[in-house]
Amino acid sequence: MSEVIRIQAISAEGFAPFGELIDVSGEPDKIINQGMCGRYHDRATLDFVEGRAGLNLFNAIPRELPYALDLVERHPDGSQAFIPMSEHPFLVIVAPDEGGKPGRPLAFETKPGQAINFHRGTWHGVLTPLHAPGLFAVVDRIGEGANLEEFPFEVPYTVDR
């Protein structure tokens, strides 16, 4: 029988060990565009080893709960930001590093209008939208090398509410 990982609401504090929650909380840093736009400045730390930032579009098939988590991955050479291109929440799965392998995963659900940026080297689940369309802008490293390490779990975890 698989171990159940309960989904929790994402918060900047709870997600901090793994990355940054990107949203428009608080007052804008600056008002621009003739007073019609609030700028929330520098909300994610993009971190790349040799290479450059690239903007990609991902179109993922939505997943259903309960979700069988059988694999996590990490990118040792670059951070990775996921920015939904719809107003739907999505599932964010992370795991602490324990001696080069993932520890027990945690599952978060974003609110509409939130995005996330994984720190470089953070174990995380694959892109997991819960609603269609699963369209995301993804900022990650473009450069030489694979920049991908996968870890399949021998026994999948069950992720649910």
C-alpha positions in Angstrom: 0.0 0.0 0.0 1.4 3.4 -0.9 2.0 6.2 1.6 -0.4 9.2 1.2 1.0 12.7 0.8 -1.6 15.3 1.7 -1.8 18.4 -0.4 -1.4 21.7 1.5 -2.0 25.2 0.4 1.2 26.8 -0.8 2.8 29.7 1.1 6.0 31.6 0.6 7.3 30.4 4.0 6.4 26.7 3.5 7.8 26.6 0.0 11.0 28.7 0.8 13.3 25.7 1.3 12.6 24.6 -2.3 12.1 27.9 -4.2 10.1 31.0 -4.4 6.4 31.6 -4.6 5.7 34.2 -7.3 2.7 36.3 -6.9 1.5 39.9 -6.4 1.2 39.9 -2.6 1.8 43.2 -0.9 2.0 46.6 -2.4 3.7 47.0 -5.8 7.4 48.2 -5.8 6.5 50.8 -8.4 3.6 52.2 -10.3 4.3 52.4 -14.0 2.5 52.9 -17.4 0.9 56.3 -16.5 -0.3 54.9 -13.2 -2.2 52.0 -14.7 0.2 49.2 -13.7 1.8 48.0 -10.5 5.3 46.5 -10.9 6.2 43.7 -8.5 10.0 43.7 -9.1 12.5 40.8 -9.2 10.2 38.1 -7.7 12.4 35.1 -8.6 16.1 34.3 -8.3 17.1 32.8 -11.7 20.2 30.8 -11.0 22.2 29.1 -13.9 25.5 27.4 -14.2 27.0 28.2 -17.6 24.2 29.0 -20.0 21.4 31.5 -20.2 17.8 31.9 -19.3 15.3 30.6 -21.9 11.6 31.0 -22.1 9.7 27.8 -23.1 6.0 27.0 -23.4 4.8 23.7 -21.9 1.4 22.2 -22.6 0.7 19.4 -20.1 -2.2 17.1 -19.8 -4.1 17.8 -16.5 -3.8 15.1 -13.8 -6.6 13.8 -11.6 -6.5 13.2 -7.8 -5.6 10.9 -6.3 -2.3 11.2 -8.2 0.3 8.4 -8.2 3.7 10.0 -7.7 6.3 7.6 -9.0 9.1 10.0 -10.1 10.8 13.2 -9.1 13.5 15.1 -11.0 16.0 17.9 -10.4 18.1 20.2 -12.5 21.6 20.7 -11.0 22.6 23.4 -13.5 19.6 25.8 -13.2 16.6 27.0 -11.5 13.2 26.5 -13.1 10.2 28.8 -13.0 6.7 27.7 -13.8 4.2 30.4 -14.8 0.7 29.2 -15.6 -1.0 30.9 -18.6 -4.5 30.3 -17.1 -6.2 31.2 -13.9 -6.2 27.7 -12.6 -4.3 26.4 -9.6 -1.7 23.6 -10.1 0.0 20.9 -8.0 3.6 21.5 -6.9 5.5 18.5 -5.5 8.9 18.8 -3.9 11.2 16.7 -1.8 14.2 17.6 0.4 17.6 16.3 -0.6 18.8 13.5 1.7 22.4 12.6 0.7 21.8 12.9 -3.1 18.4 11.2 -3.1 14.9 12.7 -2.5 13.4 12.5 1.0 9.7 12.3 1.7 7.8 14.5 -0.7 5.6 17.4 0.1 2.6 18.5 -2.1 1.3 22.1 -2.4 -1.5 23.5 -4.4 -1.2 27.1 -5.8 -3.9 29.6 -5.9 -5.0 31.2 -9.2 -2.5 33.8 -10.2 0.5 32.2 -8.5 3.7 30.9 -10.1 6.7 29.1 -8.6 10.5 29.1 -9.1 12.4 26.0 -8.0 15.9 26.5 -6.7 18.7 24.9 -8.7 19.0 21.3 -7.6 15.6 20.9 -6.0 13.9 17.6 -6.3 10.4 18.1 -7.7 7.6 16.4 -9.4 6.8 16.8 -13.1 4.5 19.6 -14.2 1.1 18.7 -12.7 -1.8 20.9 -13.8 -5.1 19.9 -12.3 -7.3 21.7 -14.9 -7.2 22.3 -18.6 -5.5 24.0 -20.3 -2.2 22.9 -18.8 -0.3 25.7 -20.6 2.7 27.2 -18.8 5.5 29.6 -19.6 8.7 28.0 -18.2 11.9 29.9 -17.6 14.9 27.6 -17.3 18.5 27.1 -18.3 19.5 26.8 -22.0 23.0 25.4 -22.4 25.2 22.4 -22.9 24.6 19.2 -20.9 21.6 17.3 -19.8 20.8 19.3 -16.6 18.3 16.5 -15.6 18.5 13.9 -12.9 15.5 11.6 -12.4 14.6 9.4 -9.4 11.9 6.8 -9.7 10.3 5.7 -6.5 10.2 1.9 -5.9 6.8 2.3 -4.4 4.7 5.3 -5.7 3.3 7.7 -3.2 -0.4 8.7 -3.5 -1.0 12.5 -3.5 -4.5 13.5 -2.5 -6.5 16.1 -0.5 
